[in-house]
């Protein structure tokens, strides 16, 4: 089927949508790109050299028309639990590849149950700061180690400068509400294998807690929780299962924020655990939303200085043969905005151009299983460092 466009950015007037469209205009202007949204005046105000298309997330017919016109759709319209179903359905039905920034585990679980194995499209969620560094970092560690199987991998967040995006915070609220509405939602959400094809067939590795303060021998430090670990770890475990457990069937994967050695490190880890718990609780209280808006942006808003900030993470791995391996991922710029726009944009470019080495698998995939080594190289070209 001939398509009018290579990529359509849906939600182009949102803060990250605009950044993604600007990135594509600057770096991939040779592709046929269009911008879509429900507010025509805001689309025109973007003043980018792309055709404009009007579509509403609540109008399935309009979304069907979008999906028929393009090879790939980027969606920045969230929370996806509230606004994402019709677009994913349209893409799956018309075999149009789809990428987004979704960090909402229960929404992705529903998409998996509805569409995995039933579409020729690649539906690739979580192509932003959650969970590209985690998922592609684990993939990079596996390649760098000579494709070894691991018993344990710990991802340490060595540097993180840049605030939470308003969309991420709103998604956290939506996930909490969704878990309360959904039968057994809390149990599904807290399972280590929330996103695995069939969590009942996963290995029983005992408890794999996300929010703890503990000493980790593999990194020789105390560590507290990384606030995004509860979602990222599920994405990495899905990648492992979809790939036939290439990282190891007995792999225990976790993500932490190191706090140092000795008593000082222990106290810092416990303090971080308390702080993360308090922050999550505060975000969920509607009455605190207005006061928190002074430090946490609302959806659609973002920082003035996008070049500020950056991140460095390290995947530390203990292979089954006892050998130790590590791989580092880093980037400069605000992780939730500038770097996320690049990650999302190049994910769509990889799907639109189908470079050699692109995995053949279709369905509801992860960045590592859906985009593979071509995405790793595209991220490098976009400014991420894998060492």
N, C-alpha and C positions, 0 to 999 in steps of 0.2 A: 504494500500500500504506500502510495506517495504521500508524504506529509508536507505541509506548508512551511513548518518551522522545525529547527533542531531542538530548541529549548523554549519553553514558556515559563516565565517567573510569575507564579500566582501569589498574590500578596505583595506586589512590588512596591506598594506605598508604605508598608511597615518599615521600621528602622532597619532591621536586618535584610528585609527584602530589597530596600533601596541600595544598601551597601553591596548586596550580591549582584544586582543589576548593574551598578557602577563598575564593579570588578569585571564582570563579563564584557561590558562595553570597552573597558580599558585593555583587557588581556586577550579577549576572544571575540573581537568584533567581526572576524571573518565568518562566524557562524550565523545562521538565521535564527534570530532571537526575537521574542515578543514579550510584552509585559501585560499582565492581567490583574484585574481587581474589580471591586464593585463601585468605587468612587471615581468617576470619569475625570472630574476636575483635579483630583489629587494625582491621577495617572499623568495627565497633561503637564502638571507642575513639575514632574520629575525631569522633564526636558532632556530625555535620553534618545539616541538615534534608533529607536526600535518602534515597530508597530504596536498599537495599544488595542487591548481586547477587554470588553466588559463582561464580568462573570461574578456571580454571588455564590458563596460557599453553601448556601441553603437551596440553590436551584440546580437540581440534578441535570436537567436538560442543557443548561448553559455549560455545565462541567463536562458533559458528554461531548459537546461541540469542541471544547478546548482539547480534550483528550484525542479526538479524531484528527486534530490539526498538527500535532507535534510528535516528535520522537520521545521527548522527555519533558516532564513537568516538575518544576521545583515548587514546593509549597512552604511558605513561611507563615501561613494562617493558622494560628493556634489560640487557645489550647485545642489540640487535635481531637481530644475526646468530645469537644463541643462542635467543632467545625470541620473535622477531617474525613468523616465517613463517606460522604457522597463523592469526593474527589478521588479517594483511593479506589472506590468501587468503579468509577468511570475509567480510571487508568487500567485497572485489572481487566475490565470487560473489553476494552479496546486495545489491549496489549501495548500500552504506552508506559514506558519506564517512568518511575516516580522516585523522587528523593525529598527528604524533609529534615527538620531539626527535632523531631519528636523525642521527648524523654519521658513519655507517659506509658509506663509498662503495661497497664491494663488495656489501654487502647491498642497497643501493638499486639497484645495477646489475642484480642478479638480479631484483628486483621489476619493474624497467623491462622486462626481457626477458620476464618472465612475464605481465605484466598491461597494459602500456601499449597502448592501442587495443583492449582486450578487455573493458573494464568501463565501466559508466555511472557509477561512483563516482569521486569525486576522491580520489586517494591523494596526500596532501601531506606529504612528509617535511620534517624540518629546520625546524620552527617554533619554535625557541628561539634562544639567542644564536648558535648556528650553525644556520641562516645568515640569519636575518631581517634584521639590520642590513645585512649585505652585499647581499642580494638585493633587499630593499625600498629600500635606499639607492640602488642602481643604477637601480631603477625610478623613484624620485623624481628622480634627476638627469636621466633621460631626459625625464620630464614637464616638469621645471623649465626645461630647455633649449629647449623647444618641439619636443620629439620629434626631436632631431637624431641623426644617426649619428656614432659616435665611432671614432677610430683608436686612441686609448689612454685608459684610465681607471685611475687608481691610487687605491686606498682606503687612506688613512693612518689609523692608530690613534693619535689624539691624546691620549686619556685612557682608561685601563682600570684600574679599582680593583675588586677582587673576585677571589677565588680560583677555580681550576678546580673544577668540580663532580666529585664522585666518579664519577658516571655517565659523564662525558666522558672521564676518565682510563681507566676500565674499557673504554670503547668503543675508545680508542686501542690498548689492548692486544689487544682482540679483532680489530681491523682488521689488526694486524700478524700475528697467528696465521692469520687468514683468508687473507691474501696468500700465506703459505707453503703452506697446504693447497690452494689453488685453482690449477689449471693456468694459467700465465701471469698469475697474480694480481698479482705485482709490476709487470709491464709495464702491466696494465690500470689499476692504482692510480696509477701515476706518469704516465699519459697526461694531457695537459691537458684531454682530452675524455672522461674516465672516465664521466661521466653523460650525455653527449650521445646522442641517438637512434641515430646511426650515426657513430662517430668517424672512420671511413674517408672520410666525405664532408665533414668539416670542413676549413676552409682551412688550408693549411700556412703558419703564421706563424713557423716556426723554433722555437727553444727558448723556453719560457715558464717559467723556473725559479721555484720557490717559496721555496727557502731559499738566499738569497744576500745578500751585503752589497754595496750599489752606490749610486752617486750617481744621483739621479733628477731630470732637468731639469724635469719637470712640476711638482714640488713644491719645487725648488731646495734640496734637502737630501740628505744621505746617509741611508740607511735600512737596517735589518736586517730579518730575517724576522718576520712575525706568525705565531705558532704554529698558528693555525687556518686559514691561507691555503690549505693543500693541499686542504682540503675545500670551503671557501667559494667558491673560484674556480671549482670544477667546477659548483657549483649555479648561479652567475651565468651561466656559459657554457651550461648547459642551458636556462636561461630565455631566453637570446638565441636559441638554435636553435629552441626550441619556438615562439617568437613570430615566426618568419620573419626572424630577424636584425634585429630592429628597432633594436638598439643599434649595428649595423654589422657587416657580414660580416668585415671586417678588424680587428675590435676585439681589442686586446691588453689584458687585464684582469689586474691584480695587486693584492695587499694587502701592506702593509709597516708597519713600526714606525719612524717617523722618529727620527733621532739627532742632527740638527743639521748645521751647515755646517763646512767646512774640515777640517783635520787631526783636530781633536777629534771631529767628527762621524764621520769615517772610522774612527777607532779604536774609537769606541763601536759603530758598525755591525758591525765585525768581532768585537768582544767579544760583542755580542748574538748573532751567528751561532753563535759557539762555545758560548755558554750554552744556546741553544735546542737545539742538537745534543746537548749533554751531558744536558740534562733529558729529552729524548725517549729517549735510550739508557738512562738510569737507570729511567725508568718501565717499560721493557720487561723489566727484569731481575727475575724473581720473588723472588730472595733479598733484594732491596732493598725489597720491598713493605711489610714491617713497619716498617722505619725511616722510610720515606717517609710512612707513615700519620700521622706527627706533624704533617706540613705539608700533605699531600694527603688529603682525606677519602675514606673508602671509599664504594662505591655505597650509596645510601640515607641517607647522612649529609649534613649541611649546616651552615652557620655559624649562630651564635647571633644575630648582628646583621645582619638582612636589609636594613635601611635603609642600611647603610654601603656605600660604593662607588658605581659608576656608570661610564658610558662615553661617549666622544665620538669619532665617526669622521667623516671627510670624504672624499667621492668627488670627485676632481679629474679633469676630463675634457677632452681635446683633441678637438674635433669635426673631421669631415672638411673642413669649410670653414675650418679654422684657428682658430676661436673657442675660448676657454677658458670652462669652466663648472665650478661646484662646488656641492655639496649636503652639508649636515651632518645627522647623525643622533645623538641623544643621549638618555640616560635616567638617572635617579637610582635607586639601589638596587643590590644585588648582581646583576650581569648574569646569572650562571649559575643564579640561584635566583629572587629576587623578580621581576626583569624577565622572565625566561624564563617563569615561571608566567603572567604577564599575556599575553605574546605567544602562548603555546600556547592559553590559554583563549579569547582573542578570535578566534583562527583558527577554533576550533570554533564559536563563536557566529556568525561570518560564514557558515559553511557551513550551520548549522542554520536561520538566518533568511533566507538567500538574498536579500540586499538588491539593489536596482536597481544595475546595473553589474557584478554578479558575472560573471566570465568563464564562457562556456558550455562550455569545454573540459572533458573528463573524461579519466581515465587517471592515469598517474603524473606528477604536476606539481610545480612549485616554488611557494613562497609567492607570487611575483610573477605567475606564469602561472595559478595555480589560484585565487587570491584577489583579485588586482588592486587597483584603487582603493578598493573597500569596505574591504579590509584595512588600507590606508594610513590611512584615516579612523578605523578602529577602534583602530589603534595610537596615533594621536594622542589619541583619547578616553581611552585607557588610560594615558597619561602619557609617551609617547615624543614627542620633538621632531624634526620634519623642517623644516629651514630652508635 
